[in-house]
Amino acid sequence: MALERLTADDYPVTPATNHVAPTLDVLIQLLAEGARAWGAFTGDELIGVTLLKSRGERWNSEFTSVLPRFRGRGIGSAVKAASLVALFNDGHRWFSTGGAESNSASLGANLALGYVLEPRWRTYVKSLE
């Protein structure tokens, strides 16, 4: 939860994507409903985490976060890869994730892990000036 609070402001905010750091109660509820999380640690410090939730036959990445000072080292990709391998070994075959095009690190990790881009959301805004 602390990691999510520290990184929540780093997520891009678009009309199609908006991440809010989950509260402890929300995390407890997600886990009680069967969501699963994977983390990367250095000593006792959680430096990266991903959480996936089952949506029927599909497992969706709800969030992946890495502490800013550890970014660019493949930690986000590693925790996401660990989640996919574990769920695959449990017999699951359908995975999804989301994200904003402006988050190049997330997009790169997702593509490297084999996710296929679906048609992109386009947002148009009429200027009132």
CORJO-V951300 format. One record per backbone hydrogen bond with DSSP energy under -1.0 kcal/mol. CO is the residue of the C=O (numbers start at 1). NH is the residue of the N-H. If there is no record, write none. Layout:
CO NH
CO NH
This chain:
1 5
2 6
3 7
4 8
7 10
8 11
17 14
23 27
24 28
25 29
26 30
27 31
28 32
29 33
30 35
31 34
36 52
38 50
40 47
40 48
42 45
45 42
47 67
48 40
49 65
50 38
51 62
51 63
52 36
53 60
55 58
58 55
59 96
60 53
63 51
65 49
67 70
68 71
74 78
75 79
76 80
77 81
78 82
79 83
80 84
81 85
82 86
83 87
84 88
85 89
86 90
87 92
88 91
94 59
96 61
100 103
102 104
103 107
104 108
105 109
106 110
107 111
108 112
109 113
110 115
111 114
